């Protein structure tokens, strides 16, 4: 699954930076050698599915059976996934895991990753979650009693 999520997120690696992408792959820092795309991707999928199911089966109100009702939940999904993606990576940034060990001096030097790249990653997670929300909407909407025609 790491390859799957990593390949999806790397559609945006020019946006949030190749150095951050390498770190999330677990390749550039000895302090974090796990593929972070797995956890971030599964949480993005889980949040998107949960919000789709809440819209179509828990709320399931006839007044929300319009494009604007569906759009409200799309925006909620996007905001939540932006915050999750941004905070997930920011946690590693503040805990000092984004370093590389210089072989000549054996000292830790920080990777060239700033807070702006981390925010850009959150935005990338938001865009991918929008795509996932749309796909999950078309998968789950058919069995909804009141909202099966939203968004179209």
CORKAQUI-V624199 format. One record per residue. SS is DSSP state (~ for helix, > for strand, _ for the rest). PSI is psi in whole degrees, 0 to 359 (none if undefined). Layout:
# CORKAQUI-V624199
ss:SS psi:PSI
ss:SS psi:PSI
This chain:
# CORKAQUI-V624199
ss:_ psi:335
ss:~ psi:320
ss:~ psi:320
ss:~ psi:305
ss:~ psi:320
ss:~ psi:320
ss:~ psi:326
ss:~ psi:312
ss:~ psi:330
ss:~ psi:356
ss:~ psi:332
ss:~ psi:12
ss:~ psi:335
ss:~ psi:334
ss:~ psi:312
ss:~ psi:357
ss:_ psi:138
ss:~ psi:326
ss:~ psi:320
ss:~ psi:322
ss:~ psi:316
ss:~ psi:321
ss:~ psi:315
ss:~ psi:332
ss:~ psi:341
ss:_ psi:24
ss:_ psi:334
ss:_ psi:346
ss:> psi:130
ss:_ psi:344
ss:_ psi:343
ss:> psi:96
ss:_ psi:18
ss:_ psi:154
ss:_ psi:105
ss:~ psi:343
ss:~ psi:332
ss:~ psi:307
ss:~ psi:317
ss:~ psi:317
ss:~ psi:315
ss:~ psi:321
ss:~ psi:321
ss:~ psi:315
ss:~ psi:315
ss:~ psi:316
ss:~ psi:316
ss:~ psi:316
ss:~ psi:318
ss:~ psi:317
ss:~ psi:323
ss:~ psi:313
ss:~ psi:324
ss:~ psi:316
ss:~ psi:311
ss:~ psi:334
ss:~ psi:335
ss:~ psi:303
ss:~ psi:299
ss:_ psi:47
ss:_ psi:137
ss:~ psi:332
ss:~ psi:340
ss:~ psi:6
ss:_ psi:51
ss:_ psi:168
ss:~ psi:325
ss:~ psi:327
ss:~ psi:317
ss:~ psi:321
ss:~ psi:325
ss:~ psi:315
ss:~ psi:328
ss:~ psi:316
ss:~ psi:320
ss:~ psi:315
ss:~ psi:315
ss:~ psi:316
ss:~ psi:315
ss:~ psi:317
ss:~ psi:330
ss:~ psi:312
ss:~ psi:317
ss:~ psi:312
ss:~ psi:318
ss:~ psi:311
ss:~ psi:327
ss:~ psi:314
ss:~ psi:324
ss:~ psi:328
ss:~ psi:315
ss:~ psi:324
ss:~ psi:313
ss:~ psi:336
ss:_ psi:358
ss:_ psi:23
ss:_ psi:346
ss:_ psi:68
ss:> psi:163
ss:> psi:146
ss:> psi:122
ss:_ psi:120
ss:_ psi:333
ss:_ psi:316
ss:_ psi:348
ss:_ psi:29
ss:_ psi:154
ss:> psi:130
ss:> psi:139
ss:> psi:147
ss:_ psi:159
ss:_ psi:64
ss:_ psi:126
ss:_ psi:178
ss:~ psi:332
ss:~ psi:321
ss:~ psi:325
ss:~ psi:321
ss:~ psi:319
ss:~ psi:326
ss:~ psi:320
ss:~ psi:320
ss:~ psi:321
ss:~ psi:317
ss:~ psi:323
ss:~ psi:314
ss:~ psi:319
ss:~ psi:324
ss:~ psi:330
ss:~ psi:316
ss:~ psi:316
ss:~ psi:320
ss:~ psi:318
ss:~ psi:314
ss:~ psi:313
ss:~ psi:328
ss:~ psi:314
ss:~ psi:339
ss:~ psi:322
ss:~ psi:350
ss:~ psi:337
ss:~ psi:334
ss:~ psi:4
ss:_ psi:136
ss:_ psi:328
ss:_ psi:334
ss:_ psi:22
ss:_ psi:346
ss:_ psi:359
ss:_ psi:138
ss:_ psi:345
ss:_ psi:none
